[in-house]
Amino acid sequence: MQAAVYDTYVHKKNGGIMHFDIVVPVSIKENKVLEFGKEYLVLKDQAGQPISSKECRFCHIEQTTEVMERSFEKKGYHIIEMEGC
């Protein structure tokens, strides 16, 4: 299965920056990707921090892993945490 990867940088409440990728099936539209990003921010106690197409941009398409596919089945998206998460 192919997945779209969105490179995301969000300013944290404490002034730091979170860098993470939102990975979704290629059929998912950008507005839904942003909703997934907001959901993830809630889980990280960063609810209300701005996330738009400015902070979250399409990066590339890649082949999914089993972990990604399980995450898609469970919640519709997968997060790859990079920095400050």
Order of alpha helices (4+ residues) and beta strands (2+ residues): beta-beta-alpha-beta-alpha-beta
